Amino acid sequence: MGGCRAKSAHCLFVFASLGAPAAAVAQDAPPAASMPAPASEAPIIPDDEFEARLPGADGVDGADGETAAPAVDGQQAPLPSMEQFLDAQMPASGEVAVPAELPPAAEPPVDAELAQPLPPLDSVTVPAQSAAAGDDPEAKTRAVRYSVAIEGLDAIGLEAAFREHSALIDGDGRAETGAMVQARAEEDEALAVRLLQSEGYYDATALSSLEQAAEGGALKAVLSVTPGERYRIGDIRITADATVPPNLIRESLPLRTGDFITAAQVEAAEANVALLLPEHGYAFAKLGQRDILLDPATVTGDYSLPVEIGPRGTFREIHTGGEKQAFGADHMQTIARFDPGELYDSRKVDDLRKALVATGLFSSVAVDPVRTGELAPDGTEYVDLAVEQEAGPARRLAGELGYGTGQGIRAEGSWTLRNRFPPEGALILGVVAGTQEQGISGTFRRSNAGKRDRTFQAGASINHQAYDSYEAFTLGLSAGWSRLSTPIFQKRWTYLYGGEVLLSNEKTVLDEATGDTKRLTYFIAALPAQVGYDRSDDLLNPTRGYRATLRVSPEASLQGNVSPYVRSTFDLSGYYPVSDSLVLAARTRLGTIAGAERDDIAPSRRIYAGGGGSVRGFGYQELGPKDSSDDPIGGRSVNEFAAEARYRFGNYGVVAFVDAGQVYEGSVPKFSNIRYGAGIGGRFYTNFGPFRADIAMPIDRQPGESKFTLYIGIGQAF
């Protein structure tokens, strides 16, 4: 009986809790006919009285487990079912039992609109889709158009940055559904808050809303931003061990109390610390996670940064590894700009990495510092460098094809055994094939020969050149040392010195008036030397600075008798940036041959002017004295001038230029009878230098001179 009552009582509680007043929930309700007074007046019924009031309390359980009812007229009355019992105890459905002592409760007021009858289903209007969309489930619905309004960002100068990354702006005012517009607006809310916080507005809020302009009109997405106050840096605290020199970290962190807290400034300051610590010996320094504690009361944020500086180190040894190696650690130490025992400096490590790449011998190379745990005499820790290398292809095939007015078509190719004689000993075989020049050559070149950036080169060549100025068959031997700039390493000081021996059979004009020629053989020995100083900002595309180069070559020509002379040229160029897009450039060249008459000098060794690297607007070697056939015969002095205005837009550019120059028979330039050429060019800028195409015309063109000239190449003209 107890278990059944607990279950019944539970059922009554649940039911009452769903539909009866709170007073009925607190206890079991009696039948409606004998409803007691309200709970505030009637006492709680004891358990024994409650048991006595239950139907069948005096019965006996039947054999099937049901409780028997009292006997009526000698017969046992059947027990009521649970449904009958509940119906007898609870009010009818839809009614609420109210104690007899209380007056009926007043009905609540009825809302007039709620009381209206619902419209029939066939009168409800649903927005219709297009026939295509209704018939074809895969058909796209008509795009939703919208406009965007941004409020609150322009006043603090952040609207342009927001528009650059905005999802709403990126959507170009079109979306498939209104929900998509809403999603973009919510994405822009988060974007605006991130952007504002990155600029120090940590209390910023952003809210978006969609407005319908008119019935059937476009949506209007409105993003309203409230920046709040901008936070400034408060106290700055760095947690780190002592450094040498003291305050190295703080002085490397360009943050000041009172500065606005901007993410870019903070990250740049921390990057500066991470850069400068390894430059001062701390190869393994690590920056921890910054912490900025905001104080809304003072609108400031206290900044703290933990730094693990690690040991201060000095260079010791270079170790190298890799399955296929170009050369060993000894040659790497020759290339390196540091000696063992020097204070560790990450800039010298980066320089070594770039120098190894510049050799062109590696397909991949990495240089990393390694802790040794061994102390140097000065108390620092030795740091070794681990170079992981993988040698590149052993052979290289290269070629170029071009055309120049006065030079004709010219194709040149080379086959290089890149590291045939390690370390960095290359064998180069070359060939030239053109309408006016042919030849073959062989060269041995050793780079970084016993010293960083020093190159030794020796070679032999056989050439045939047939120009309007001369025709020559030449056999040459040469050797020399040099330190020259490369696209990877542009050097401030450069030099070249060496010697060459030439045996040349050339067609020589014997009489300028008659044009009579004769073939003569010249034996020439030369000791060329060159020094250069470069303060420009780029080797192939300079925009500021200047360059100066002086070349002197004492020579002797043996043709019947010995004729010694000295060939000298001086080049100077400068570059001035008027703006980010416009650069003015100028160049001059002065040249002279002193010590011998022109006719005693082989035609191939005389001075000429005209062409792409000289005075544009004229053909190759076209300027200067000429014979009776109007062919140039060369001179002993030259002056050249050029001015350019280079305008760049994106990866393209245009150049307007004027060139001037003349070649003279005497050894001193006269600066008279100067000829001018003018033209325009186009530039296409690549990551290795500009591609150049220039077209020029001579001013006051003379008979026999080119009407126009075309020049194509890599890099600026000067």
PyMOL commands that set and color helices and strands:
alter all, ss='L'
color gray80, all
select helices_A, chain A and resi 2-19+22-25+32-34+47-53+82-89+112-115+121-123+131-135+154-156+159-165+167-170+178-198+248-252+263-279+329-335+346-358+598-600+603-605
alter helices_A, ss='H'
color red, helices_A
select strands_A, chain A and resi 71-72+75-76+144-151+174-175+205-212+219-226+232-239+286-287+291-295+300-308+313-321+362-375+381-391+395-404+408-417+425-434+437-446+455-466+471-483+493-511+516-526+529-534+545-558+562-577+582-594+637-649+652-664+675-686+689-698+709-714
alter strands_A, ss='S'
color yellow, strands_A
deselect
rebuild
show_as cartoon
